[in-house]
Amino acid sequence: MMDILAPDNPVKPTTDRRTLANALRMLAVDAVNKAKSGHPGMPMGMADIAEALWNRQLRHNPADPHWPDRDRFVLSNGHGSMLLYGLLHLTGYDLPLEELKNFRQLHSRTPGHPEWGITPGVETTTGPLGQGISNAVGMALAERLLGDEFNRPGHTIVDHRTFVFLGDGCLMEGISHEACSLAGTLGLEKLVAFYDDNGISIDGHVQGWFTDDTPKRFEAYGWRVIRDVDGHDAAALDAAIAEALTPSGKPTLVCCKTVIGWGAPKMAGTHDVHGAPLGADETAATRTALNWPYPAFEIPDEIRAAWDARKRGAEVQGEWQERFDAYASAHPDLASEFQRRIAGKLPADFAERADAFIADTVKAAKTVATRKASQLAIEALAPLLPELLGGSADLTGSNLTNWPACRSVAGTGGGNYIHYGVREFGMTAIVNGMALHGGFIPFGGTFLVFSDYSRNALRLSALMGLGTIQVFTHDSIGLGEDGPTHQPIEHAASLRLIPGMDVWRPCDALETAVAWRAAVERRNGPTSLLLSRQNLPPQDGGGGRAAEAARGGYVLSEPDGGLPDIVLIATGSEVPLAVAARDLLAGEGIHARVVSMPSTTVFDRQDAAYRRTVLGTDAPRIAIEAGRTDGWWKYVGSNGEVIGIDRFGESAPADALYRFFDLTPERIAKAAHALL
């Protein structure tokens, strides 16, 4: 049983390691009290583990949070954010005490859960449990692949570890099974996770709902497990960390027995301390128990000096810089490429070569499924972008996410294609982790209907503004006989609702090439590509429409002889239906404009004048898409019509389904007559 401090058993007021840990504890207590909200229990319980790792082992430089070969630290149990903020503040990052006093307040750099891009030193946005450890798997995999690609005999420039703190909640979430299973299979030995085994979650003691044998579970995954470490004993923690850092060919889980809220006389070991301020009385009792006589937020100079990592960080980075300079002298081209990749910059000639790739796509125009057009685009882009890192959740042959020159990642030895197995959620979070690490443009693949499995990781990629790419094939009822379980209805609309997510649903090979180029060039946000299973014909217009398609929506065809009587707006596989309806209407003397809108999200960012030019001002409009109709009304207005599907699908061949749901040129022409 872990010892819980009581007022009659205080620690000595020195700069010993327990006192250093107590500085973290009290910063968390004071910040949560001041904010009147937050989670003090985990920071108090894991403070000794944090001291052992950050003061003894972590290779980082507070003056340069983006140093490429720093160790990564991920707080997967992100509700304990004050532990991380305390660490960053005390070790010397640009996070002044005033920011800790503004914990959870508007526009502070100390939000309720850690957010990447807000706080220097925060490696990923965490809070939704299980995703931090999954991001960390991606970071560790990126480290290994980057090392395989760039390290040379006598010159090691990529050699760092990924450390993770996680708790029972992360382990209960199913995504941890997906990501940690793959990490074991791939033997990511530079991944070290510390399990905060305190037996408590929000509802109380976990034995009523979580009785997994966690060590056996991780051993079954292929991890090295260090069991029963006293999470409040510095010597035991040092020994466990030393063992975790020895080579084994496996990732490591350090199981730390802890007491949540350690140091709080009444609340320690209970769920009451998980997510609520200690309050004045318990805070005073805790100060007495910890022999911490200092006022709120006060840290004595000698304790600050013991935590300050700036000098040591500068030395560690300086040693690496010397190694990198020697590497650059011996391998100048590789060094230059490494710096480009880490900076996230595309090759200098990318735009010119991408133009040529799109021109070649126009010349080779033929009837093809957009998933196949996507594969052709990947095949063309991969030689231009060595950082392109692909994969699929056990649907490679259906998603067509591989390409002839790709090499599978397995064990050691590099590679640029990952077989994720049936792990859509884990795949997406791992892709996020690789993007966060840097050096790669990662993409994953699955059926569009299974984007639901990935949903929260997709949301976090948008929240963080990561340039990830997801290939979602089988994008409509056009997939046919697999039926309503596999036919996406609400999914395109749902993805478009995620702020910052670009969604492309191209109608032919040219628009697919344009979409891929846009996705690669977009380094400040994620992109979802929605691609057809069925073949789609090339549309007229040649290469001249590539620039217009890149704006998300454009006039595909304009009637001869003046202004249109009706505007038909379509996307993806419904564009050919709109074109056929145009021809039917033309035979009846009705002039129709056809607008292809491969990306509503990109189109919405265009200026108002351009949008008016595309959509027109007077003629009624009809929008056509084989999915939910709700999102299209903003384009057609009250005097327009939306033709789509607002129910689940059926099992039948694709042609039969389009007829059954009345997605036909005749239906579109009939709707035009009704509006006119």
C-alpha positions in Angstrom: 0.0 0.0 0.0 1.4 3.4 -1.0 2.1 5.8 1.9 -0.2 8.8 2.0 1.4 11.7 3.8 -0.4 13.0 6.9 0.4 16.1 8.9 2.3 14.1 11.5 4.6 12.7 8.8 6.0 15.7 6.9 8.8 15.8 4.4 11.9 17.9 5.0 11.9 21.4 3.3 15.0 20.8 1.2 15.7 20.5 -2.5 15.6 16.7 -2.3 13.7 14.9 -5.1 10.5 14.6 -3.1 10.5 18.4 -2.6 11.1 19.0 -6.3 8.1 16.8 -7.0 6.1 18.6 -4.4 6.6 21.8 -6.3 4.7 20.2 -9.2 2.0 19.1 -6.8 1.4 22.5 -5.3 1.5 24.3 -8.6 -1.3 22.0 -9.7 -3.2 22.4 -6.5 -2.9 26.2 -6.6 -3.8 26.6 -10.3 -6.9 24.3 -10.0 -8.0 26.2 -6.9 -7.6 29.6 -8.6 -9.5 28.4 -11.7 -12.2 26.7 -9.6 -11.9 23.8 -12.0 -9.5 21.2 -13.1 -7.9 17.9 -12.2 -5.4 17.9 -9.3 -5.4 14.2 -8.5 -3.3 12.9 -11.4 -0.6 15.6 -11.2 -0.2 14.9 -7.4 -0.1 11.2 -8.1 2.4 11.3 -11.0 4.7 14.1 -9.7 7.4 11.7 -8.5 7.4 9.8 -11.9 7.6 13.2 -13.7 10.6 14.2 -11.6 12.4 11.0 -12.2 11.9 11.3 -16.0 12.3 15.0 -16.6 15.1 15.7 -14.2 17.1 12.5 -14.9 16.5 11.3 -18.4 14.5 13.5 -20.8 16.6 15.0 -23.6 15.0 18.4 -24.4 16.0 22.0 -24.7 13.4 24.5 -23.3 15.0 27.2 -25.4 14.2 25.3 -28.6 11.0 23.3 -28.3 11.3 22.3 -32.0 14.8 20.8 -31.9 14.4 17.8 -34.2 16.2 15.2 -32.1 14.5 16.0 -28.8 12.7 13.3 -26.9 9.0 13.6 -27.3 6.8 13.6 -24.1 3.1 12.9 -24.5 0.6 13.4 -21.6 -2.1 11.0 -22.8 -4.1 11.5 -19.6 -4.5 15.1 -20.7 -6.9 16.0 -17.9 -3.8 16.2 -15.7 -2.5 19.1 -17.8 -1.2 21.1 -14.8 1.4 18.5 -14.4 2.8 19.3 -17.8 2.4 23.0 -17.4 4.3 22.9 -14.1 7.1 20.9 -15.8 7.3 23.3 -18.7 7.3 26.3 -16.4 9.9 25.0 -14.0 12.3 23.6 -16.6 12.5 26.9 -18.4 10.1 26.9 -21.3 8.5 30.2 -22.4 5.6 29.7 -20.0 5.7 32.3 -17.3 4.0 32.0 -13.9 1.2 34.3 -14.9 0.1 31.7 -17.5 -0.2 29.1 -14.7 -2.2 31.6 -12.7 -4.5 32.0 -15.8 -5.1 28.2 -16.0 -8.2 27.4 -18.0 -8.9 31.1 -18.7 -9.7 32.7 -22.0 -6.7 33.0 -24.4 -4.2 31.7 -21.8 -1.5 29.4 -22.9 -2.6 26.9 -20.2 -6.0 25.6 -21.6 -7.9 22.9 -19.7 -6.3 20.2 -21.7 -2.9 20.5 -23.5 -3.2 21.9 -27.0 -0.5 21.6 -29.6 0.5 25.0 -31.1 -0.8 26.9 -28.0 1.8 26.0 -25.3 5.5 25.7 -26.1 6.7 22.2 -25.4 3.3 20.5 -25.8 3.8 17.8 -28.5 0.1 17.0 -29.2 -3.4 17.9 -28.2 -4.7 15.4 -25.6 -7.8 15.0 -23.5 -9.9 12.5 -25.5 -8.4 9.5 -23.7 -6.4 6.9 -25.6 -5.4 9.2 -28.4 -2.2 10.5 -26.8 -0.7 7.0 -26.5 -1.8 6.4 -30.1 -0.2 9.6 -31.3 2.9 8.5 -29.5 3.0 5.3 -31.5 3.0 7.4 -34.6 5.8 9.5 -33.3 7.9 6.5 -32.4 7.3 5.0 -35.8 8.2 8.2 -37.5 11.4 8.4 -35.5 12.4 4.9 -36.6 11.5 5.4 -40.2 13.3 8.8 -40.4 16.4 7.2 -38.8 16.3 4.3 -41.2 16.2 6.8 -44.1 18.8 9.3 -42.9 21.2 7.8 -40.4 24.5 6.6 -41.9 27.4 4.6 -40.4 29.3 6.9 -38.0 26.6 9.5 -38.4 23.4 9.2 -36.2 21.3 12.3 -36.4 17.9 10.7 -35.6 18.0 9.0 -32.2 15.4 10.0 -29.7 12.6 8.4 -27.6 8.9 8.9 -27.1 7.7 8.9 -23.5 4.1 8.7 -22.5 2.1 9.1 -19.3 -1.3 7.3 -19.4 -3.9 6.1 -17.0 -6.7 3.7 -16.6 -9.0 5.7 -18.8 -6.5 5.6 -21.8 -6.4 1.8 -21.3 -10.1 1.4 -21.2 -10.6 3.2 -24.5 -10.5 0.8 -27.4 -8.1 2.9 -29.4 -5.3 1.9 -27.0 -5.8 -1.7 -28.0 -5.5 -0.8 -31.7 -2.4 1.3 -31.5 -0.5 -0.6 -28.8 -1.0 -3.9 -30.5 0.5 -2.5 -33.7 3.4 -0.9 -31.7 4.2 -4.3 -30.3 4.1 -6.0 -33.8 6.4 -3.3 -35.2 8.8 -3.5 -32.2 9.0 0.2 -31.5 11.6 -0.1 -28.7 12.1 3.7 -28.3 8.5 4.0 -27.1 8.2 4.0 -23.3 4.9 4.4 -21.5 4.3 5.0 -17.8 1.0 3.6 -16.6 -0.5 5.5 -13.6 -2.0 2.5 -11.9 -4.0 4.2 -9.1 -7.2 2.2 -9.4 -9.4 5.3 -9.7 -11.5 6.8 -12.4 -14.2 9.4 -12.3 -16.9 7.1 -11.0 -14.7 5.7 -8.2 -12.6 2.6 -7.7 -12.2 0.8 -11.1 -12.5 -2.8 -9.9 -16.2 -2.6 -10.6 -15.6 -2.0 -14.4 -11.9 -2.5 -15.2 -10.3 -5.7 -14.1 -8.0 -6.3 -17.0 -4.6 -7.8 -16.3 -2.9 -4.9 -18.0 0.7 -6.3 -17.7 -0.4 -9.6 -19.4 -2.3 -7.7 -22.0 0.8 -5.7 -23.0 3.0 -8.7 -22.9 0.6 -10.4 -25.3 1.0 -7.4 -27.6 4.8 -8.0 -27.6 5.7 -5.2 -25.2 8.3 -5.4 -22.4 6.5 -4.9 -19.1 8.1 -3.6 -15.9 5.7 -4.5 -13.2 4.8 -3.2 -9.7 7.0 -0.1 -9.6 6.4 2.1 -6.6 5.4 5.4 -8.3 6.4 7.4 -5.2 9.9 5.9 -4.7 12.6 7.7 -6.6 15.1 4.9 -6.5 12.6 2.4 -7.8 11.6 4.7 -10.6 15.2 5.3 -11.6 15.8 1.6 -11.8 12.7 1.1 -13.9 13.6 3.8 -16.3 17.1 2.5 -16.6 15.7 -0.9 -17.6 13.2 0.7 -20.0 16.1 2.4 -21.8 18.0 -0.8 -22.4 17.6 -2.2 -25.9 15.0 -5.0 -26.1 13.4 -4.8 -29.6 10.1 -4.0 -27.9 8.2 -1.0 -26.6 8.1 -0.8 -22.8 5.2 -0.3 -20.4 6.3 0.8 -16.8 3.5 -0.1 -14.5 3.6 2.4 -11.6 1.6 1.9 -8.5 0.5 5.3 -7.3 -2.0 7.1 -5.1 -4.2 9.6 -6.8 -3.9 13.0 -5.0 -0.8 11.8 -3.1 -0.2 14.3 -0.3 -3.8 15.4 0.4 -4.6 13.9 3.8 -8.3 13.4 3.3 -8.8 13.2 -0.4 -5.8 11.1 -1.5 -6.8 7.7 -2.9 -10.4 8.8 -3.6 -12.2 9.8 -6.8 -13.1 13.1 -5.1 -9.6 14.4 -6.0 -9.8 13.4 -9.6 -11.6 16.4 -11.1 -12.3 19.0 -8.4 -10.3 21.7 -6.5 -9.0 20.7 -3.1 -10.5 23.7 -1.5 -9.1 25.9 1.2 -9.1 23.5 4.2 -7.7 20.5 2.3 -5.1 22.7 0.6 -3.9 24.0 4.0 -3.7 20.4 5.3 -1.8 19.4 2.2 0.7 22.2 2.7 1.3 21.0 6.2 1.6 17.3 5.2 4.1 18.2 2.5 5.9 20.7 4.7 5.4 23.2 2.0 5.0 26.6 3.9 5.1 28.8 0.8 2.1 30.9 -0.4 0.2 29.9 -3.5 2.3 29.8 -6.7 5.5 30.6 -4.8 8.5 28.5 -5.7 11.8 29.1 -3.8 14.8 30.0 -5.9 16.8 26.9 -4.9 13.9 24.7 -6.1 13.6 26.6 -9.4 17.4 26.3 -9.9 17.2 22.5 -9.3 14.5 22.2 -12.0 16.0 24.6 -14.6 16.9 22.5 -17.6 18.1 25.2 -20.0 21.8 24.8 -19.5 21.6 21.0 -19.8 19.3 21.3 -22.7 21.6 23.7 -24.6 24.5 21.2 -24.0 22.6 18.2 -25.3 21.3 20.1 -28.3 24.8 21.5 -28.9 26.3 18.0 -28.9 23.7 17.0 -31.5 24.4 20.0 -33.6 28.1 19.0 -33.7 27.1 15.6 -34.9 24.7 17.1 -37.5 27.4 19.4 -38.8 29.8 16.4 -39.3 26.9 14.6 -41.0 26.3 17.6 -43.3 30.0 17.7 -44.2 30.0 14.0 -45.1 26.5 13.8 -46.6 25.5 17.4 -47.7 22.6 16.3 -49.9 21.1 14.1 -47.2 21.5 16.9 -44.6 19.7 19.4 -46.9 16.9 17.0 -47.6 16.5 16.2 -43.8 16.3 19.9 -43.0 13.7 20.4 -45.8 11.6 17.5 -44.5 11.7 18.6 -40.9 10.8 22.1 -41.8 7.7 20.7 -43.6 8.6 22.4 -46.9 7.7 20.9 -50.3 10.5 20.4 -52.8 11.4 23.6 -54.6 10.3 22.2 -58.0 7.1 20.6 -56.7 4.7 23.1 -58.2 6.3 22.8 -61.7 6.3 19.0 -61.6 2.8 18.9 -60.2 1.6 21.0 -63.2 3.2 18.4 -65.5 1.5 15.6 -63.6 -1.9 17.2 -64.0 -1.2 17.9 -67.7 -0.4 14.2 -68.2 -3.6 13.3 -66.4 -5.6 15.3 -68.9 -3.8 13.7 -71.8 -4.5 10.2 -70.5 -8.1 11.0 -69.7 -10.3 7.9 -69.6 -13.2 6.4 -67.8 -11.9 5.3 -64.4 -13.1 5.0 -60.8 -11.8 8.0 -58.8 -10.2 5.5 -56.3 -8.1 4.2 -59.3 -7.4 7.8 -60.4 -6.2 8.4 -56.8 -3.8 5.5 -57.0 -2.4 6.9 -60.3 -2.0 10.2 -58.6 -0.1 8.7 -55.7 2.1 6.8 -58.1 2.9 10.1 -59.8 3.4 12.1 -56.6 5.5 9.6 -54.7 8.7 10.1 -56.7 8.3 13.8 -56.1 7.7 13.5 -52.4 9.9 11.0 -50.6 8.1 12.1 -47.4 4.8 10.6 -48.6 4.0 7.8 -46.1 0.9 5.8 -47.0 -1.2 3.0 -45.5 -4.6 1.4 -45.2 -6.7 -0.3 -42.6 -6.7 -3.7 -44.2 -8.3 -2.5 -47.4 -5.2 -1.8 -49.6 -6.7 -3.7 -52.6 -10.0 -1.8 -52.3 -8.7 1.7 -51.3 -5.9 1.4 -53.9 -3.6 3.3 -51.6 -0.4 1.4 -52.6 1.8 2.1 -55.6 4.3 0.0 -57.5 7.4 1.4 -55.8 6.1 1.4 -52.2 7.7 -0.8 -49.6 5.9 -2.2 -46.6 6.9 -1.2 -43.1 7.5 -4.3 -41.0 9.9 -4.7 -38.1 13.1 -2.9 -39.0 14.5 -1.7 -42.4 12.4 1.3 -43.3 9.5 1.4 -45.7 6.9 3.9 -46.8 3.6 1.9 -46.7 1.9 0.7 -43.4 -0.5 -2.1 -43.2 -2.6 -1.0 -40.2 -4.8 -4.0 -40.0 -8.5 -3.4 -39.1 -7.7 -0.5 -36.9 -9.4 2.6 -38.4 -9.4 4.8 -35.3 -5.8 3.7 -34.3 -4.6 4.3 -37.9 -5.9 7.9 -37.9 -4.4 8.8 -34.5 -1.1 7.2 -35.5 -1.2 9.3 -38.8 -1.7 12.3 -36.6 1.3 11.4 -34.5 3.5 11.0 -37.5 2.5 14.4 -38.8 3.2 15.9 -35.4 6.6 14.3 -35.3 7.6 15.8 -38.6 9.4 14.6 -41.6 6.5 12.9 -43.3 3.2 13.6 -45.1 1.2 10.7 -43.9 -2.0 9.3 -45.3 -4.4 6.5 -44.4 -7.2 4.7 -46.1 -10.5 3.0 -45.5 -14.1 3.0 -46.7 -15.9 6.3 -46.2 -18.6 4.6 -44.1 -15.8 3.7 -41.6 -14.8 7.3 -41.2 -17.2 7.1 -38.2 -14.7 4.8 -36.5 -12.0 7.4 -37.0 -14.2 10.4 -36.1 -12.5 11.8 -33.0 -9.0 11.5 -34.4 -10.2 13.3 -37.6 -11.6 16.0 -35.4 -8.3 16.3 -33.5 -6.3 16.5 -36.8 -8.5 19.5 -37.7 -8.3 21.0 -34.2 -4.5 20.9 -34.4 -4.3 22.0 -38.1 -2.3 18.9 -39.2 -1.6 18.4 -42.9 -2.8 14.8 -42.8 -4.6 13.1 -45.7 -7.3 10.4 -45.5 -8.4 8.4 -48.5 -12.0 7.4 -48.1 -13.2 5.1 -51.0 -16.6 3.5 -51.8 -18.1 6.9 -51.3 -21.8 6.3 -52.1 -24.5 3.8 -52.9 -22.4 3.2 -56.0 -20.5 0.6 -54.1 -23.6 -1.6 -54.6 -24.3 -5.0 -53.2 -22.6 -4.6 -49.8 -25.7 -2.8 -48.8 -26.7 -0.2 -46.2 -24.0 -1.2 -43.6 -21.3 -0.1 -46.1 -23.1 2.6 -48.1 -22.3 6.1 -46.7 -25.3 8.4 -46.6 -24.5 11.0 -44.0 -20.7 10.8 -44.1 -19.8 13.4 -46.6 -22.0 15.9 -44.9 -20.6 14.9 -41.5 -17.0 15.4 -42.5 -17.8 18.8 -44.0 -19.1 19.9 -40.6 -15.7 19.5 -39.0 -14.1 23.0 -38.9 -10.9 23.1 -40.8 -11.4 19.8 -42.6 -11.2 20.0 -46.4 -13.4 17.5 -48.1 -13.0 16.6 -51.8 -15.3 14.5 -53.8 -14.0 14.6 -57.4 -16.0 13.6 -60.5 -13.1 12.3 -62.7 -9.4 11.7 -62.9 -8.6 15.4 -63.5 -10.4 16.5 -60.4 -8.8 13.7 -58.4 -5.4 14.8 -59.4 -6.3 18.4 -58.5 -7.6 17.2 -55.1 -4.4 15.2 -54.3 -2.3 18.2 -55.2 -4.3 20.5 -53.0 -4.1 18.0 -50.1 -0.3 17.7 -50.4 0.1 21.5 -50.6 -2.2 22.1 -47.6 0.2 21.8 -44.7 -2.0 23.7 -42.2 -5.1 21.4 -42.1 -6.3 17.9 -42.9 -7.9 16.7 -46.1 -10.4 13.9 -46.7 -10.6 12.5 -50.3 -14.0 10.8 -51.0 -13.6 8.5 -54.0 -15.8 6.2 -56.1 -15.8 2.5 -56.5 -17.6 2.7 -59.8 -16.0 4.1 -63.0 -16.7 7.7 -64.0 -16.2 9.3 -67.4 -13.8 12.2 -68.0 -15.6 15.5 -68.3 -15.0 18.0 -71.1 -12.8 21.1 -70.6 -9.3 19.7 -70.7 -6.5 21.0 -68.6 -8.0 24.5 -68.6 -10.4 23.5 -65.8 -7.7 22.4 -63.4 -7.2 25.8 -62.0 -10.9 26.3 -61.6 -11.4 22.9 -60.0 -8.7 23.9 -57.5 -11.1 26.6 -56.2 -13.5 23.9 -55.1 -16.4 24.7 -57.4 -16.6 26.0 -61.0 -18.7 26.2 -64.1 -18.2 22.9 -65.9 -20.4 23.7 -68.8 -22.3 26.8 -69.9 -25.3 26.8 -72.3 -24.9 28.3 -75.7 -26.8 31.5 -76.4 -26.9 33.4 -73.2 -27.7 33.1 -69.5 -28.8 29.8 -68.1 -32.4 29.1 -67.2 -31.4 26.6 -64.5 -28.1 25.9 -62.6 -27.3 22.2 -61.8 -24.8 21.7 -59.0 -23.3 18.3 -58.5 -20.3 16.5 -57.0 -18.5 13.3 -57.6 -20.4 10.5 -59.3 -23.5 12.7 -59.7 -21.7 15.2 -62.0 -22.3 12.8 -65.0 -26.0 12.7 -64.1 -26.1 16.5 -64.1 -24.4 16.6 -67.5 -26.9 14.1 -68.9 -29.8 16.1 -67.5 -28.4 19.2 -69.2 -28.5 17.4 -72.5 -32.1 16.3 -71.9 -33.2 19.9 -71.0 -31.3 21.3 -74.0 -33.5 19.1 -76.3 -36.5 20.8 -74.8 -35.1 24.3 -75.2 -34.1 24.8 -71.6 -30.6 26.1 -71.0 -28.8 24.6 -68.0 -25.4 25.5 -66.5 -23.6 22.6 -64.8 -21.5 23.4 -61.8 -19.0 20.8 -60.5 -18.3 21.3 -56.9 -15.6 18.8 -55.8 -15.0 20.6 -52.5 -17.6 22.7 -50.8 -15.2 23.6 -48.1 -12.7 25.1 -50.5 -15.4 26.8 -52.5 -16.8 28.4 -49.4 -13.4 30.1 -48.8 -13.5 31.8 -52.2 -14.5 35.5 -52.4 -18.2 36.3 -52.8 -17.8 37.7 -56.3 -16.3 34.4 -57.5 -19.1 32.4 -55.8 -21.7 34.5 -57.5 -20.0 34.1 -60.8 -20.2 30.3 -60.5 -23.7 30.0 -59.0 -25.4 32.9 -60.8 -27.9 35.3 -59.3 -31.3 34.8 -60.9 -31.7 31.3 -62.3 -33.1 28.6 -59.9 -30.6 26.0 -58.7 -30.7 22.2 -58.2 -28.0 20.4 -56.1 -27.5 16.7 -56.7 -25.5 14.3 -54.4 -26.0 10.7 -53.4 -26.2 11.5 -49.7 -27.8 13.7 -47.1 -29.5 16.8 -48.5 -29.3 19.1 -45.6 -26.0 20.8 -46.3 -26.8 21.7 -49.9 -29.7 24.1 -49.2 -27.3 27.0 -48.6 -26.3 26.8 -52.2 -29.8 26.5 -53.8 -31.8 28.8 -51.6 -35.5 28.8 -50.9 -36.4 28.7 -54.6 -34.2 25.7 -55.4 -34.2 21.9 -55.0 -31.9 19.3 -53.5 -31.9 15.8 -54.9 -30.2 13.2 -52.6 -30.8 10.4 -50.2 -32.1 11.0 -46.6 -32.4 7.3 -45.6 -30.2 4.3 -45.5 -29.3 2.4 -48.6 -30.2 -1.1 -50.0 -28.3 -4.1 -51.2 -28.3 -4.2 -55.0 -26.1 -3.5 -58.0 -25.1 0.2 -58.3 -27.2 0.9 -61.4 -30.3 -0.6 -59.8 -29.8 1.5 -56.7 -29.5 4.8 -58.6 -32.8 3.9 -60.3 -34.4 2.9 -57.0 -33.4 6.1 -55.3 -34.4 8.1 -58.4 -31.0 9.6 -58.9 -31.3 9.9 -62.7 -31.1 12.5 -65.4 -34.8 12.2 -65.9 -35.5 13.1 -62.2 -33.2 16.1 -62.4 -34.9 17.3 -65.6 -38.3 16.8 -64.0 -37.2 18.9 -61.0 -36.0 21.6 -63.3 -39.4 21.7 -65.0 -41.1 22.1 -61.7 -38.9 25.0 -60.7 -39.3 26.8 -64.0 
